[in-house]
Amino acid sequence: MKLLSLSVIICLLSIKVKAQKDIDSADTKKTTITLAAIYSNNVSYYGQTTAEKLPYVLANATVRLPVGLYFSAGAYKLLSVGSGISETDLGVGYDHDFNERFTAGVGYSRSFYPKSSPLLQASNENNLNVTADYNWPWFKSSLSADYAFGQESDVFAGLTNSKLIELGTLFSKEDLLSIEPSIEIVAGTQHFLKTYTEQKNKKNNGNGNGNGNGNSNGNGNGNGNSTITTTLPATSFELLSYNFKIPLSYSRSSYMAEVSYQFSILGANAITEAKRQQSFISLGLYYQF
């Protein structure tokens, strides 16, 4: 799912490198290596986030073979949490161009998290993803489905409509400035929140001096003066978020730089402790050998 559709993502989700297919289209007859470095002011998990802002940096490398098979590895560092790596992931996938308009692909990623990770997706270490892209005369539609599993098990589906607009050259005839505004609708289950909430409540119990009573809105009675809320995840398939994204890209033959803004509105049935409207700003640099 483009997070890209953050494999986070960040998929993201597992995060997926958006620039790779754009650069790859120029030369599909050789093996390529794409390196990516990304900064974002907050983590987005299908448009959802935590109450605490979690800015991060990501380093990713992807090797793509001419037959459409690719392998990827990445590492995340949350800038406001701890001193070590916050997540690493390994991925493998396959894309196939059926014709000039239709492309489909399947991918699998395995993520590794430290104990007590603050990330929403930490209970689902595995992700299986299927995508289908169709280029209409005026815009591109992307349909994606994700099965995330591990300690919990969740299913997500997303529909994205985007339009690539070329703004022209900037410094020479070899570069290109472009934007690709998109609208994404995401639906899914929310079992992952059970593990996240249990870990958070356990941490609060450990840090505070009160005696949490385990009720839905149990207040600690000691000096910690903290409120512990137990939230049960929705088990049904619900509309989770609407995501509006505007990436501005500058590209040359072997690299691309991008600044992107995303505005997310959560659905009425999405369970969250954060605000239902979120803004995400990210910076990315992609280089291909």
C-alpha positions as CSV (number, residue, x, y, z in Angstrom):
1,M,0.0,0.0,0.0
2,K,1.5,3.4,-0.9
3,L,2.9,4.9,1.9
4,L,5.1,4.7,-1.3
5,S,2.0,2.8,-0.8
6,L,4.8,3.4,3.6
7,S,6.2,-1.0,1.9
8,V,5.4,2.4,4.8
9,I,3.8,2.4,4.2
10,I,6.4,2.5,5.6
11,C,4.3,1.0,4.3
12,L,4.9,1.4,5.5
13,L,4.5,-0.3,5.1
14,S,6.3,-1.8,5.2
15,I,7.4,1.2,3.2
16,K,7.4,1.0,-0.7
17,V,9.7,3.2,-2.8
18,K,7.5,5.3,-5.0
19,A,10.3,6.5,-7.2
20,Q,11.6,3.1,-8.2
21,K,9.0,2.2,-10.8
22,D,9.2,5.7,-12.3
23,I,13.0,5.4,-12.7
24,D,12.8,1.8,-13.7
25,S,10.5,2.5,-16.6
26,A,13.3,4.2,-18.5
27,D,15.3,1.0,-18.6
28,T,13.8,-2.4,-17.9
29,K,16.5,-4.5,-19.8
30,K,19.1,-4.6,-17.0
31,T,19.4,-5.3,-13.3
32,T,19.1,-2.1,-11.3
33,I,19.9,-1.1,-7.7
34,T,17.9,1.7,-6.2
35,L,19.0,3.5,-2.9
36,A,16.5,5.6,-1.0
37,A,16.8,7.9,2.0
38,I,13.5,9.4,3.4
39,Y,12.6,11.7,6.3
40,S,9.1,12.2,7.5
41,N,7.7,14.3,10.4
42,N,5.5,11.4,11.6
43,V,4.7,7.7,11.0
44,S,1.6,6.9,8.9
45,Y,0.0,3.4,9.1
46,Y,-2.7,3.6,6.3
47,G,-3.3,7.2,7.4
48,Q,-3.4,6.3,11.1
49,T,-0.9,7.4,13.7
50,T,-0.3,7.5,17.4
51,A,-1.1,10.4,19.8
52,E,2.7,10.9,20.2
53,K,4.4,12.3,17.0
54,L,7.1,9.9,15.7
55,P,9.4,11.6,13.2
56,Y,11.7,9.1,11.5
57,V,14.4,8.5,8.8
58,L,14.5,5.5,6.5
59,A,17.3,4.0,4.4
60,N,16.3,1.4,1.8
61,A,18.0,-0.6,-1.0
62,T,16.1,-2.5,-3.7
63,V,17.6,-4.8,-6.4
64,R,15.3,-5.3,-9.4
65,L,16.0,-8.0,-12.0
66,P,14.9,-7.6,-15.7
67,V,12.3,-10.4,-15.3
68,G,10.4,-8.3,-12.7
69,L,11.6,-9.9,-9.6
70,Y,13.0,-7.6,-6.8
71,F,14.5,-7.8,-3.4
72,S,14.6,-5.0,-0.8
73,A,16.0,-4.3,2.6
74,G,15.4,-1.2,4.8
75,A,16.0,0.2,8.3
76,Y,14.0,2.8,10.2
77,K,15.1,5.1,13.0
78,L,12.5,6.9,15.1
79,L,14.2,10.2,16.0
80,S,12.3,10.7,19.3
81,V,12.6,7.2,20.6
82,G,15.8,5.5,21.9
83,S,19.2,5.4,20.3
84,G,19.1,2.2,18.2
85,I,17.4,1.1,15.0
86,S,13.6,1.1,15.4
87,E,12.8,-1.4,12.7
88,T,14.4,-3.4,9.9
89,D,12.7,-5.2,7.1
90,L,13.4,-7.6,4.2
91,G,11.2,-7.9,1.2
92,V,10.8,-9.9,-2.1
93,G,8.3,-9.3,-4.9
94,Y,7.4,-9.6,-8.5
95,D,5.8,-7.1,-10.9
96,H,4.5,-7.8,-14.4
97,D,3.5,-5.4,-17.2
98,F,0.7,-7.1,-19.1
99,N,0.5,-4.2,-21.5
100,E,1.2,-0.4,-21.6
101,R,-1.8,0.3,-19.4
102,F,-2.0,-2.6,-16.9
103,T,0.6,-3.7,-14.3
104,A,0.1,-6.1,-11.4
105,G,2.5,-7.3,-8.7
106,V,2.8,-9.4,-5.5
107,G,5.2,-8.9,-2.6
108,Y,6.1,-10.2,0.8
109,S,8.0,-8.4,3.6
110,R,9.2,-9.4,7.0
111,S,9.8,-6.7,9.7
112,F,11.8,-6.9,12.9
113,Y,10.9,-4.7,15.8
114,P,12.5,-4.2,19.3
115,K,10.5,-5.0,22.3
116,S,7.9,-2.4,23.4
117,S,8.0,-0.7,20.0
118,P,5.7,2.3,19.8
119,L,4.7,1.6,16.2
120,L,1.1,0.7,15.5
121,Q,2.1,-2.1,13.1
122,A,4.6,-3.8,15.5
123,S,2.2,-6.8,16.2
124,N,2.1,-7.7,12.5
125,E,5.6,-8.6,11.5
126,N,4.6,-10.1,8.1
127,N,2.9,-8.4,5.2
128,L,1.6,-10.0,2.0
129,N,0.7,-7.4,-0.7
130,V,-1.1,-7.6,-4.1
131,T,-1.3,-4.5,-6.3
132,A,-2.9,-3.7,-9.7
133,D,-2.3,-0.4,-11.6
134,Y,-4.3,0.7,-14.6
135,N,-3.4,3.9,-16.6
136,W,-6.5,5.6,-17.9
137,P,-6.2,8.3,-20.6
138,W,-6.4,11.0,-17.9
139,F,-5.3,9.4,-14.6
140,K,-3.9,6.2,-13.0
141,S,-5.9,3.9,-10.7
142,S,-4.2,1.6,-8.2
143,L,-5.9,-1.1,-6.3
144,S,-4.0,-2.8,-3.4
145,A,-4.7,-5.5,-0.8
146,D,-2.6,-6.3,2.2
147,Y,-2.7,-9.2,4.6
148,A,-0.7,-8.3,7.7
149,F,-0.1,-11.1,10.2
150,G,2.0,-12.0,13.2
151,Q,0.8,-11.6,16.8
152,E,-2.4,-10.3,15.3
153,S,-4.0,-10.6,11.8
154,D,-5.4,-7.7,9.7
155,V,-6.6,-7.2,6.2
156,F,-6.4,-3.8,4.4
157,A,-7.6,-2.6,0.9
158,G,-6.9,0.7,-0.8
159,L,-8.0,2.5,-4.0
160,T,-5.8,5.3,-5.2
161,N,-6.4,7.7,-8.1
162,S,-3.5,9.8,-9.2
163,K,-2.5,12.2,-12.0
164,L,1.1,12.8,-13.1
165,I,1.5,16.4,-14.2
166,E,4.8,17.4,-15.8
167,L,5.7,21.0,-15.0
168,G,8.7,21.1,-17.4
169,T,12.5,21.4,-17.1
170,L,14.2,23.4,-14.4
171,F,17.9,23.7,-15.2
172,S,18.5,21.7,-18.4
173,K,16.7,19.5,-20.9
174,E,17.8,16.5,-18.9
175,D,15.8,17.2,-15.8
176,L,12.1,17.2,-15.1
177,L,9.9,18.9,-12.4
178,S,6.5,17.2,-11.8
179,I,3.7,16.7,-9.3
180,E,1.4,13.7,-8.9
181,P,-1.6,14.6,-6.7
182,S,-3.5,11.5,-5.5
183,I,-6.6,10.6,-3.5
184,E,-6.6,7.3,-1.6
185,I,-9.4,5.5,0.3
186,V,-8.3,2.8,2.8
187,A,-10.5,0.2,4.5
188,G,-9.5,-2.6,6.8
189,T,-9.6,-4.3,10.2
190,Q,-7.9,-3.1,13.4
191,H,-6.8,-6.1,15.4
192,F,-3.3,-4.6,15.6
193,L,-4.6,-2.0,18.1
194,K,-5.1,-4.7,20.8
195,T,-1.4,-5.5,21.1
196,Y,-0.5,-1.8,20.8
197,T,-2.9,-0.8,23.6
198,E,-1.8,-3.7,25.9
199,Q,1.8,-2.7,25.5
200,K,1.0,0.9,26.2
201,N,-1.1,0.1,29.3
202,K,1.7,-2.2,30.6
203,K,4.2,0.6,30.2
204,N,2.0,3.1,31.9
205,N,1.4,0.6,34.8
206,G,5.1,0.1,35.1
207,N,5.9,3.8,35.2
208,G,3.2,5.1,37.4
209,N,2.6,4.6,41.1
210,G,-1.2,4.2,40.8
211,N,-3.1,1.0,40.8
212,G,-4.9,0.7,37.4
213,N,-8.1,-1.2,37.9
214,G,-8.3,-2.5,34.3
215,N,-11.7,-0.9,33.6
216,S,-12.5,0.8,30.3
217,N,-11.4,4.1,31.8
218,G,-9.5,3.2,34.9
219,N,-7.7,6.0,36.7
220,G,-4.5,5.3,38.6
221,N,-5.0,6.2,42.3
222,G,-1.4,6.9,43.2
223,N,1.1,9.7,42.6
224,G,1.4,8.8,38.9
225,N,-1.9,10.6,38.2
226,S,-2.2,8.9,34.8
227,T,-5.2,7.7,32.9
228,I,-5.1,4.2,31.3
229,T,-7.6,3.6,28.6
230,T,-8.2,0.0,27.3
231,T,-9.4,0.1,23.7
232,L,-10.7,-3.0,22.1
233,P,-10.1,-3.2,18.3
234,A,-12.8,-3.4,15.8
235,T,-13.1,-6.9,14.2
236,S,-15.2,-5.9,11.2
237,F,-13.9,-4.5,7.9
238,E,-14.4,-0.7,8.2
239,L,-13.5,2.4,6.2
240,L,-10.3,3.7,7.9
241,S,-9.0,6.8,6.2
242,Y,-9.1,9.2,3.3
243,N,-5.6,10.3,2.2
244,F,-4.8,13.3,0.0
245,K,-1.2,13.5,-1.2
246,I,0.7,16.1,-3.2
247,P,4.3,15.1,-4.0
248,L,6.6,17.5,-5.9
249,S,9.5,15.7,-7.6
250,Y,12.7,16.8,-9.3
251,S,14.3,14.0,-11.4
252,R,17.2,13.4,-13.7
253,S,18.4,10.3,-15.5
254,S,19.7,8.4,-12.3
255,Y,18.2,10.2,-9.3
256,M,15.1,11.9,-8.0
257,A,14.4,14.2,-5.1
258,E,10.9,14.6,-3.7
259,V,9.0,16.7,-1.1
260,S,5.6,15.5,-0.3
261,Y,2.6,16.6,1.8
262,Q,-0.2,14.2,2.9
263,F,-3.4,15.1,4.6
264,S,-5.4,12.2,6.2
265,I,-8.9,12.1,7.5
266,L,-9.9,9.1,9.5
267,G,-13.2,7.3,9.0
268,A,-16.0,7.4,11.5
269,N,-15.3,3.8,12.6
270,A,-11.5,4.1,12.9
271,I,-10.3,3.6,16.5
272,T,-7.7,6.2,17.4
273,E,-6.3,8.1,20.4
274,A,-4.9,10.8,18.0
275,K,-6.6,13.6,16.1
276,R,-8.8,12.5,13.3
277,Q,-7.1,14.9,10.9
278,Q,-3.3,14.5,10.4
279,S,-0.7,16.2,8.2
280,F,2.5,14.4,7.1
281,I,5.5,16.0,5.4
282,S,8.3,13.9,4.0
283,L,11.5,14.4,2.0
284,G,13.0,11.7,-0.1
285,L,16.1,11.2,-2.2
286,Y,16.4,8.2,-4.6
287,Y,19.4,7.1,-6.6
288,Q,19.7,4.3,-9.1
289,F,22.7,2.4,-10.4
